Amino acid sequence: MTHKQHPIGTPFPPASTADEVLAGTDLTGRNAIVTGGHAGIGLEVTRALARAGASVTVGARDPDRAADALAGIERVEVGRLDLVDPRSVEAFATGWLDGARPLHILVNGAGASGGPERDARGYETQFATNHLGHFQLTMALLPALRAARGARVVNVSSGAQRFGRIRWDDPNFTNGYDSRVAYAQSKLANVLFAVELDRRWAADSIRGYAVHPGVVVGTKLNSSAGDEALRRMGLIDEAGQPIIDPVVGKKTPRQGASTIVFAATSPLLAGIGGVYLKDNDVSPLDDEPRQLTADCIPAEVASHSVDPESAERLWTLSERLLAA
Ligand SMILES: NC(=O)c1ccc[n+]([C@@H]2O[C@H](COP(=O)([O-])OP(=O)(O)OC[C@H]3O[C@@H](n4cnc5c(N)ncnc54)[C@H](OP(=O)(O)O)[C@@H]3O)[C@@H](O)[C@H]2O)c1
């Protein structure tokens, strides 16, 4: 299969922070939306984009809590957004479109791992949050993305895409639910969505990217694995402190935010889209079966994760699930 997953070589090593990637970049006049931009990796994305001059709207299901977390950051506002509630997604997007502002950067960053098995529709919660809610939001924001005349959509995925499969006949796990398998499906969906979005919308100057941020210990999502599992994976030490080793993908939140802002802004990606990035560069393709161990966190993109036919098929499936 021909593919686009060729590293371009960038000046930003895995240890780079979001601020380092944005040094010298002026985002004044640019509008961004960051879902989940009040916590964990997303908070650092918001902070860095705003510091570089962008106006950032954070989508959060608890706006008061989000506003508290964002206190002191200039050029930031919060809108209510619950990704598993289609009416909430619609209201958030309508609110944005009412402001008649172009949208230059959309970071689909919010994510669920574990948690309740199903949402109110009976949909598997991780697929509904991580993919379907973002799919609905992005579709609804299309007029504002078009109006930017040069927009980027960044889906925050994970190395888990490698281990994911789309269950075409049973995406909501009516049978055989396994939370980790469902998370991997949702993170694979983040990549396939970026691939198909780019194919459909690049002609409108809207480019799509998927990003593995690195493994960032201490976020609510990451902590859901539990200390014992984190220790086994070499992510925390005996005292429970994060082990930071960016070269193997173990990052601080600021390092985790770097590839996201790189995808959202870097001129080095001009003319490139529909790709999966890690460590501030386009990821190489890697189809070797690799196990997750304390010394190795496989996060390169697998060819099934960027397969154009699956990407198109997921788009159709997502439209159908949202229309149901
Ligand atoms: N940390 C890692 O090691 C790691 C590795 C690979 C990929 N990622 C990805 O990075 C992204 C950020 O994760 P994180 O580690 O920074 O975790 P986090 O701090 O737990 O952030 C997750 C965010 O998603 C929001 N969220 C969850 N369900 C939502 C819903 N229904 N509607 C709206 N927002 C919702 C959370 O809001 P609340 O504050 O309301 O809960 C929170 O702001 C996720 O997409 C994750 O899959 C993380």
The ligand as an SDF file (V2000), in Angstrom:
LIG
                    3D

 48 52  0  0  0  0  0  0  0  0999 V2000
   -2.1970   10.4350   29.4250 N   0  0  0  0  0  0  0  0  0  0  0  0
   -1.7470    9.5530   28.5580 C   0  0  0  0  0  0  0  0  0  0  0  0
   -0.8280    8.7570   28.8890 O   0  0  0  0  0  0  0  0  0  0  0  0
   -2.2850    9.4850   27.1660 C   0  0  0  0  0  0  0  0  0  0  0  0
   -1.6260    8.6470   26.2290 C   0  0  0  0  0  0  0  0  0  0  0  0
   -2.1190    8.5840   24.9190 C   0  0  0  0  0  0  0  0  0  0  0  0
   -3.2110    9.3340   24.5470 C   0  0  0  0  0  0  0  0  0  0  0  0
   -3.8380   10.1470   25.4780 N   0  0  0  0  0  0  0  0  0  0  0  0
   -5.0070   10.9300   25.0350 C   0  0  0  0  0  0  0  0  0  0  0  0
   -4.8190   12.2820   25.4160 O   0  0  0  0  0  0  0  0  0  0  0  0
   -6.1050   12.9080   25.6020 C   0  0  0  0  0  0  0  0  0  0  0  0
   -6.0900   13.6870   26.9200 C   0  0  0  0  0  0  0  0  0  0  0  0
   -5.9550   12.7590   27.9660 O   0  0  0  0  0  0  0  0  0  0  0  0
   -5.2920   13.1100   29.3770 P   0  0  0  0  0  0  0  0  0  0  0  0
   -4.3530   12.0250   29.6920 O   0  0  0  0  0  0  0  0  0  0  0  0
   -4.8340   14.5110   29.3890 O   0  0  0  0  0  0  0  0  0  0  0  0
   -6.5230   12.8560   30.3510 O   0  0  0  0  0  0  0  0  0  0  0  0
   -7.4540   13.7910   31.2800 P   0  0  0  0  0  0  0  0  0  0  0  0
   -6.6360   14.7740   32.0370 O   0  0  0  0  0  0  0  0  0  0  0  0
   -8.2930   12.8330   32.0330 O   0  0  0  0  0  0  0  0  0  0  0  0
   -8.2930   14.5860   30.2110 O   0  0  0  0  0  0  0  0  0  0  0  0
   -9.3980   14.0340   29.5710 C   0  0  0  0  0  0  0  0  0  0  0  0
  -10.3570   15.1570   29.2930 C   0  0  0  0  0  0  0  0  0  0  0  0
  -11.4740   14.6490   28.5780 O   0  0  0  0  0  0  0  0  0  0  0  0
  -12.6310   15.2060   29.1640 C   0  0  0  0  0  0  0  0  0  0  0  0
  -13.8150   14.3980   28.9310 N   0  0  0  0  0  0  0  0  0  0  0  0
  -14.0240   13.1010   29.2810 C   0  0  0  0  0  0  0  0  0  0  0  0
  -15.2720   12.7280   28.9370 N   0  0  0  0  0  0  0  0  0  0  0  0
  -15.8670   13.8100   28.3670 C   0  0  0  0  0  0  0  0  0  0  0  0
  -17.1510   14.0750   27.8220 C   0  0  0  0  0  0  0  0  0  0  0  0
  -18.1270   13.1420   27.8130 N   0  0  0  0  0  0  0  0  0  0  0  0
  -17.4070   15.2910   27.3110 N   0  0  0  0  0  0  0  0  0  0  0  0
  -16.4720   16.2590   27.3360 C   0  0  0  0  0  0  0  0  0  0  0  0
  -15.2350   16.0850   27.8450 N   0  0  0  0  0  0  0  0  0  0  0  0
  -14.9400   14.8740   28.3670 C   0  0  0  0  0  0  0  0  0  0  0  0
  -12.3090   15.3030   30.6530 C   0  0  0  0  0  0  0  0  0  0  0  0
  -13.2090   16.1920   31.2880 O   0  0  0  0  0  0  0  0  0  0  0  0
  -13.5150   16.1180   32.8850 P   0  0  0  0  0  0  0  0  0  0  0  0
  -12.4900   17.0090   33.5160 O   0  0  0  0  0  0  0  0  0  0  0  0
  -14.9170   16.6300   32.9940 O   0  0  0  0  0  0  0  0  0  0  0  0
  -13.3810   14.6830   33.2960 O   0  0  0  0  0  0  0  0  0  0  0  0
  -10.8840   15.8120   30.5740 C   0  0  0  0  0  0  0  0  0  0  0  0
  -10.8420   17.1980   30.3850 O   0  0  0  0  0  0  0  0  0  0  0  0
   -7.1370   11.7900   25.5280 C   0  0  0  0  0  0  0  0  0  0  0  0
   -7.7440   11.8130   24.2520 O   0  0  0  0  0  0  0  0  0  0  0  0
   -6.3060   10.5120   25.6800 C   0  0  0  0  0  0  0  0  0  0  0  0
   -6.9060    9.4130   25.0480 O   0  0  0  0  0  0  0  0  0  0  0  0
   -3.3920   10.2290   26.7650 C   0  0  0  0  0  0  0  0  0  0  0  0
  1  2  1  0
  2  3  2  0
  2  4  1  0
  4  5  1  0
  4 48  2  0
  5  6  2  0
  6  7  1  0
  7  8  2  0
  8  9  1  0
  8 48  1  0
  9 10  1  0
  9 46  1  0
 10 11  1  0
 11 12  1  0
 11 44  1  0
 12 13  1  0
 13 14  1  0
 14 15  2  0
 14 16  1  0
 14 17  1  0
 17 18  1  0
 18 19  2  0
 18 20  1  0
 18 21  1  0
 21 22  1  0
 22 23  1  0
 23 24  1  0
 23 42  1  0
 24 25  1  0
 25 26  1  0
 25 36  1  0
 26 27  1  0
 26 35  1  0
 27 28  2  0
 28 29  1  0
 29 30  1  0
 29 35  2  0
 30 31  1  0
 30 32  2  0
 32 33  1  0
 33 34  2  0
 34 35  1  0
 36 37  1  0
 36 42  1  0
 37 38  1  0
 38 39  2  0
 38 40  1  0
 38 41  1  0
 42 43  1  0
 44 45  1  0
 44 46  1  0
 46 47  1  0
M  CHG  2   8   1  16  -1
M  END
$$$$
